Amino acid sequence: MAARFLVISFQRSGLNWLRYCTEYFTGVRTPGRKQIIAEGSVFFDRAHDVQRKPGRSDYTGLYDASGAEIYERVALLLRNPYDCFTSHYLGRAGITFRKGLERFEAYAVNIIKFDALKEARKRVFFFEDFINNEEGTLGFLSFFGIDPSARLYNFSEMIEASRAWYHGHHGLFVERERPELKTKERTAIARMLKRQLGQKVEHYLGRYLFEDPFPSPPNT
């Protein structure tokens, strides 16, 4: 039976942590590289870019051939766009900033398509509210009807197990090696998002784009 739940998550937005928790508490597989459960139907579908069919997922689109919405519940994961861009594109061989910015338009398109859904029950989950945060993580699980009280768990041990899995597949990224965006690059990202999202930008990304990212230095 096809999944009727969907998680929209641009790359590096925390989905692997939520996949781990979902599999831990449900015993049901989630799409992507194997974490805890290797076989069987998936608990939810996933889409990094709602306009493309991803690998390791049965997602084919938001609507069926008749134009009706496919999914009953849809979660949108959002991470600070500057951090998301830096984590996914900067430092990758063969990816210039301009090319990365063109591809990063999918981040905005995900928001637009999510916002346009009318029938599905939907909710936004912000990276910093759920990543390694028990209350936020349980909120995500609850949205999909998962009851964590049905199984004993140690949240700290779950975090360590998930990190070990991630490092095993992606390597240990030392913080000092992480590239940083230049001021003009941050400005270009913000302009693209504001152009694409229009009036929706403050609702979805206000916590990120409408704070002063470059405060004036203190008087000396």
MITI-152730 format. One record per residue (C-alpha): residue number from 0; x, y, z. Coordinates in nm, 2 decimals, always signed. Example, Ala and Ser with C-alpha at 12.3 -4.5 7.8 and 13.67 -1.06 7.14 Angstrom:
MITI-152730
0  +1.23  -0.45  +0.78 $
1  +1.37  -0.11  +0.71 $
END
This chain:
MITI-152730
0  +0.00  +0.00  +0.00 $
1  +0.14  +0.34  -0.10 $
2  +0.23  +0.58  +0.18 $
3  -0.02  +0.86  +0.24 $
4  +0.23  +1.07  +0.44 $
5  +0.50  +1.29  +0.29 $
6  +0.80  +1.48  +0.42 $
7  +0.94  +1.76  +0.21 $
8  +1.30  +1.83  +0.31 $
9  +1.57  +2.00  +0.11 $
10  +1.90  +1.82  +0.16 $
11  +2.07  +1.88  +0.50 $
12  +1.75  +1.97  +0.67 $
13  +1.75  +1.71  +0.94 $
14  +1.55  +1.43  +0.78 $
15  +1.79  +1.15  +0.87 $
16  +1.74  +1.22  +1.24 $
17  +1.36  +1.21  +1.20 $
18  +1.39  +0.90  +0.99 $
19  +1.58  +0.72  +1.26 $
20  +1.33  +0.82  +1.52 $
21  +1.03  +0.72  +1.30 $
22  +1.18  +0.37  +1.24 $
23  +1.28  +0.33  +1.61 $
24  +0.92  +0.39  +1.73 $
25  +0.72  +0.23  +1.45 $
26  +0.94  -0.06  +1.33 $
27  +0.85  +0.06  +0.97 $
28  +1.10  +0.15  +0.71 $
29  +1.15  +0.51  +0.58 $
30  +1.29  +0.60  +0.23 $
31  +1.66  +0.64  +0.20 $
32  +1.97  +0.46  +0.30 $
33  +1.90  +0.18  +0.55 $
34  +1.89  +0.29  +0.91 $
35  +1.71  +0.05  +1.14 $
36  +1.46  -0.12  +0.92 $
37  +1.58  -0.27  +0.59 $
38  +1.26  -0.40  +0.42 $
39  +0.89  -0.35  +0.39 $
40  +0.67  -0.06  +0.29 $
41  +0.76  +0.29  +0.40 $
42  +0.59  +0.49  +0.67 $
43  +0.61  +0.81  +0.46 $
44  +0.74  +0.92  +0.13 $
45  +1.01  +1.19  +0.10 $
46  +1.10  +1.46  -0.15 $
47  +1.41  +1.68  -0.15 $
48  +1.28  +1.86  -0.45 $
49  +0.90  +1.83  -0.51 $
50  +0.95  +1.87  -0.89 $
51  +1.18  +1.57  -0.92 $
52  +1.15  +1.20  -0.84 $
53  +1.41  +1.12  -0.58 $
54  +1.61  +0.80  -0.56 $
55  +1.52  +0.55  -0.29 $
56  +1.16  +0.69  -0.27 $
57  +0.83  +0.61  -0.42 $
58  +0.74  +0.98  -0.45 $
59  +0.62  +1.08  -0.80 $
60  +0.44  +1.41  -0.73 $
61  +0.19  +1.59  -0.51 $
62  -0.11  +1.52  -0.73 $
63  -0.25  +1.21  -0.91 $
64  -0.36  +1.20  -1.28 $
65  -0.69  +1.36  -1.20 $
66  -0.53  +1.65  -1.02 $
67  -0.63  +1.54  -0.67 $
68  -0.38  +1.57  -0.39 $
69  -0.22  +1.24  -0.31 $
70  -0.11  +1.29  +0.05 $
71  -0.32  +1.31  +0.36 $
72  -0.04  +1.47  +0.58 $
73  +0.26  +1.67  +0.46 $
74  +0.54  +1.79  +0.68 $
75  +0.79  +2.06  +0.55 $
76  +1.13  +2.07  +0.71 $
77  +1.30  +2.41  +0.70 $
78  +1.66  +2.49  +0.79 $
79  +1.83  +2.83  +0.79 $
80  +1.88  +2.87  +0.41 $
81  +2.23  +3.00  +0.46 $
82  +2.33  +2.70  +0.66 $
83  +2.15  +2.47  +0.43 $
84  +2.33  +2.61  +0.12 $
85  +2.67  +2.61  +0.29 $
86  +2.63  +2.25  +0.41 $
87  +2.51  +2.11  +0.08 $
88  +2.69  +2.31  -0.19 $
89  +3.00  +2.50  -0.06 $
90  +3.32  +2.31  -0.09 $
91  +3.18  +2.05  -0.33 $
92  +3.40  +1.98  -0.63 $
93  +3.26  +2.12  -0.96 $
94  +2.99  +2.33  -0.79 $
95  +3.03  +2.70  -0.83 $
96  +2.83  +2.94  -0.62 $
97  +2.62  +3.04  -0.93 $
98  +2.54  +2.68  -1.02 $
99  +2.46  +2.61  -0.65 $
100  +2.23  +2.91  -0.64 $
101  +2.04  +2.79  -0.95 $
102  +1.99  +2.45  -0.79 $
103  +1.89  +2.61  -0.46 $
104  +1.58  +2.75  -0.61 $
105  +1.43  +2.41  -0.53 $
106  +1.44  +2.52  -0.17 $
107  +1.20  +2.80  -0.25 $
108  +0.99  +2.59  -0.49 $
109  +0.93  +2.33  -0.21 $
110  +0.78  +2.61  +0.01 $
111  +0.56  +2.74  -0.28 $
112  +0.42  +2.39  -0.36 $
113  +0.37  +2.31  +0.01 $
114  +0.19  +2.63  +0.06 $
115  -0.04  +2.56  -0.24 $
116  -0.17  +2.23  -0.09 $
117  -0.54  +2.27  +0.01 $
118  -0.66  +1.93  +0.13 $
119  -0.37  +1.78  +0.32 $
120  -0.31  +1.84  +0.69 $
121  +0.03  +2.01  +0.69 $
122  +0.28  +2.15  +0.92 $
123  +0.62  +2.32  +0.91 $
124  +0.91  +2.19  +1.13 $
125  +1.21  +2.41  +1.18 $
126  +1.55  +2.24  +1.20 $
127  +1.67  +2.41  +1.52 $
128  +1.34  +2.32  +1.69 $
129  +1.37  +1.95  +1.64 $
130  +1.73  +1.85  +1.57 $
131  +1.84  +1.65  +1.88 $
132  +1.56  +1.82  +2.07 $
133  +1.32  +1.59  +2.24 $
134  +1.01  +1.81  +2.25 $
135  +1.04  +1.91  +1.88 $
136  +1.11  +1.56  +1.77 $
137  +0.81  +1.42  +1.96 $
138  +0.60  +1.70  +1.79 $
139  +0.70  +1.56  +1.45 $
140  +0.62  +1.21  +1.55 $
141  +0.29  +1.31  +1.69 $
142  +0.20  +1.49  +1.37 $
143  +0.21  +1.15  +1.20 $
144  +0.02  +0.97  +1.47 $
145  +0.33  +0.80  +1.63 $
146  +0.30  +0.74  +2.01 $
147  +0.65  +0.72  +2.16 $
148  +0.52  +0.62  +2.50 $
149  +0.45  +0.28  +2.35 $
150  +0.82  +0.20  +2.37 $
151  +1.10  +0.27  +2.63 $
152  +1.37  +0.49  +2.50 $
153  +1.68  +0.69  +2.60 $
154  +1.68  +1.01  +2.40 $
155  +2.06  +1.07  +2.45 $
156  +2.14  +0.72  +2.33 $
157  +1.92  +0.77  +2.03 $
158  +2.11  +1.09  +1.94 $
159  +2.44  +0.91  +1.96 $
160  +2.32  +0.61  +1.75 $
161  +2.19  +0.85  +1.48 $
162  +2.51  +1.04  +1.47 $
163  +2.71  +0.73  +1.44 $
164  +2.50  +0.62  +1.15 $
165  +2.54  +0.96  +0.98 $
166  +2.91  +0.97  +1.03 $
167  +2.94  +0.62  +0.89 $
168  +2.77  +0.73  +0.57 $
169  +2.88  +1.09  +0.53 $
170  +3.20  +1.11  +0.73 $
171  +3.29  +1.33  +1.02 $
172  +3.28  +1.69  +0.90 $
173  +3.51  +1.91  +1.12 $
174  +3.35  +2.24  +1.20 $
175  +3.67  +2.44  +1.12 $
176  +3.67  +2.30  +0.77 $
177  +3.32  +2.43  +0.69 $
178  +3.33  +2.70  +0.42 $
179  +3.16  +3.03  +0.49 $
180  +2.94  +3.24  +0.27 $
181  +3.07  +3.58  +0.16 $
182  +2.84  +3.88  +0.23 $
183  +2.75  +3.92  -0.14 $
184  +2.67  +3.55  -0.15 $
185  +2.43  +3.57  +0.14 $
186  +2.27  +3.87  -0.02 $
187  +2.22  +3.68  -0.35 $
188  +2.06  +3.39  -0.16 $
189  +1.82  +3.63  +0.02 $
190  +1.73  +3.81  -0.30 $
191  +1.65  +3.48  -0.47 $
192  +1.43  +3.36  -0.19 $
193  +1.24  +3.69  -0.16 $
194  +1.19  +3.71  -0.54 $
195  +1.06  +3.35  -0.55 $
196  +0.84  +3.36  -0.24 $
197  +0.71  +3.72  -0.25 $
198  +0.48  +3.78  +0.04 $
199  +0.53  +3.42  +0.17 $
200  +0.89  +3.48  +0.26 $
201  +0.83  +3.64  +0.59 $
202  +0.58  +3.37  +0.70 $
203  +0.81  +3.08  +0.62 $
204  +1.16  +3.23  +0.65 $
205  +1.12  +3.54  +0.87 $
206  +1.31  +3.40  +1.15 $
207  +1.61  +3.36  +0.92 $
208  +1.60  +3.65  +0.67 $
209  +1.47  +3.94  +0.88 $
210  +1.72  +3.93  +1.15 $
211  +2.04  +4.14  +1.09 $
212  +2.29  +3.88  +0.99 $
213  +2.57  +4.13  +0.98 $
214  +2.54  +4.35  +1.29 $
215  +2.76  +4.66  +1.30 $
216  +3.08  +4.60  +1.51 $
217  +3.09  +4.76  +1.85 $
218  +3.26  +5.10  +1.88 $
219  +3.62  +5.07  +1.97 $
END
